Amino acid sequence: MSDAASSPNRGVMIVLAYLWVLAFIPLLVERHDREVQWHAKHGLVLMTAEFVLIFVFVVVISVVTLRTMGFGCALAMLFVFGFVGMLGLHVVAILKGMGGGRLIIPGLSGYADRI
């Protein structure tokens, strides 16, 4: 997806777009590159969804730990696998963006178009 007003820093900006709060840099700096803007917005949507999931997971772990006196600690081990999965998702999104594509996540990616 080439853009008429392509940024010379497109690769760096796409990487920054998927590094959580650093997504604000390409969003504010590369206003003329629509593709970088989409990736920055997508990165922000992804970050927001991840923060919500982490919050919910921490609340569930806390409640389970208080109720079962320890099972929540074992459940917390799943958080490590979830975090590795989130990192993998970011790597795939960066690689697709660097290749000129977009990683479409059902239920989330549509919000990047609305912002």
Contacts in CASP RR format, 6 or more apart in sequence:
PFRMAT RR
TARGET T0000
AUTHOR 0000-0000-0000
METHOD contacts of the structure
MODEL  1
MSDAASSPNRGVMIVLAYLWVLAFIPLLVERHDREVQWHAKHGLVLMTAE
FVLIFVFVVVISVVTLRTMGFGCALAMLFVFGFVGMLGLHVVAILKGMGG
GRLIIPGLSGYADRI
1 35 0 8 1.000
1 100 0 8 1.000
1 101 0 8 1.000
1 102 0 8 1.000
3 33 0 8 1.000
3 34 0 8 1.000
3 35 0 8 1.000
5 32 0 8 1.000
5 33 0 8 1.000
5 34 0 8 1.000
6 33 0 8 1.000
6 35 0 8 1.000
7 13 0 8 1.000
7 30 0 8 1.000
7 32 0 8 1.000
7 33 0 8 1.000
7 36 0 8 1.000
9 30 0 8 1.000
10 30 0 8 1.000
10 33 0 8 1.000
10 35 0 8 1.000
10 36 0 8 1.000
11 98 0 8 1.000
13 25 0 8 1.000
13 26 0 8 1.000
13 29 0 8 1.000
13 30 0 8 1.000
13 33 0 8 1.000
13 36 0 8 1.000
13 39 0 8 1.000
13 40 0 8 1.000
14 26 0 8 1.000
14 36 0 8 1.000
14 39 0 8 1.000
14 94 0 8 1.000
14 97 0 8 1.000
14 98 0 8 1.000
15 94 0 8 1.000
15 98 0 8 1.000
16 22 0 8 1.000
16 23 0 8 1.000
16 25 0 8 1.000
16 26 0 8 1.000
16 40 0 8 1.000
17 23 0 8 1.000
17 26 0 8 1.000
17 27 0 8 1.000
17 36 0 8 1.000
17 39 0 8 1.000
17 40 0 8 1.000
17 42 0 8 1.000
17 43 0 8 1.000
18 39 0 8 1.000
18 42 0 8 1.000
18 43 0 8 1.000
18 46 0 8 1.000
18 90 0 8 1.000
18 93 0 8 1.000
18 94 0 8 1.000
19 90 0 8 1.000
20 43 0 8 1.000
20 47 0 8 1.000
21 47 0 8 1.000
23 40 0 8 1.000
23 41 0 8 1.000
23 43 0 8 1.000
23 44 0 8 1.000
23 47 0 8 1.000
24 40 0 8 1.000
24 44 0 8 1.000
25 40 0 8 1.000
26 36 0 8 1.000
26 37 0 8 1.000
26 39 0 8 1.000
26 40 0 8 1.000
27 37 0 8 1.000
27 40 0 8 1.000
27 41 0 8 1.000
27 44 0 8 1.000
30 36 0 8 1.000
30 37 0 8 1.000
30 40 0 8 1.000
31 37 0 8 1.000
35 100 0 8 1.000
38 102 0 8 1.000
38 112 0 8 1.000
38 113 0 8 1.000
39 93 0 8 1.000
39 97 0 8 1.000
39 102 0 8 1.000
41 111 0 8 1.000
41 112 0 8 1.000
41 113 0 8 1.000
41 115 0 8 1.000
42 93 0 8 1.000
42 102 0 8 1.000
42 103 0 8 1.000
42 109 0 8 1.000
42 112 0 8 1.000
43 93 0 8 1.000
43 112 0 8 1.000
44 112 0 8 1.000
44 115 0 8 1.000
45 108 0 8 1.000
45 109 0 8 1.000
45 110 0 8 1.000
45 111 0 8 1.000
45 112 0 8 1.000
45 115 0 8 1.000
46 89 0 8 1.000
46 90 0 8 1.000
46 93 0 8 1.000
46 105 0 8 1.000
46 108 0 8 1.000
49 108 0 8 1.000
50 86 0 8 1.000
57 79 0 8 1.000
60 75 0 8 1.000
61 72 0 8 1.000
61 75 0 8 1.000
61 76 0 8 1.000
61 79 0 8 1.000
64 71 0 8 1.000
64 72 0 8 1.000
64 75 0 8 1.000
65 71 0 8 1.000
65 72 0 8 1.000
65 73 0 8 1.000
65 75 0 8 1.000
65 76 0 8 1.000
89 103 0 8 1.000
89 105 0 8 1.000
92 103 0 8 1.000
93 103 0 8 1.000
96 102 0 8 1.000
96 103 0 8 1.000
97 103 0 8 1.000
102 109 0 8 1.000
103 109 0 8 1.000
END
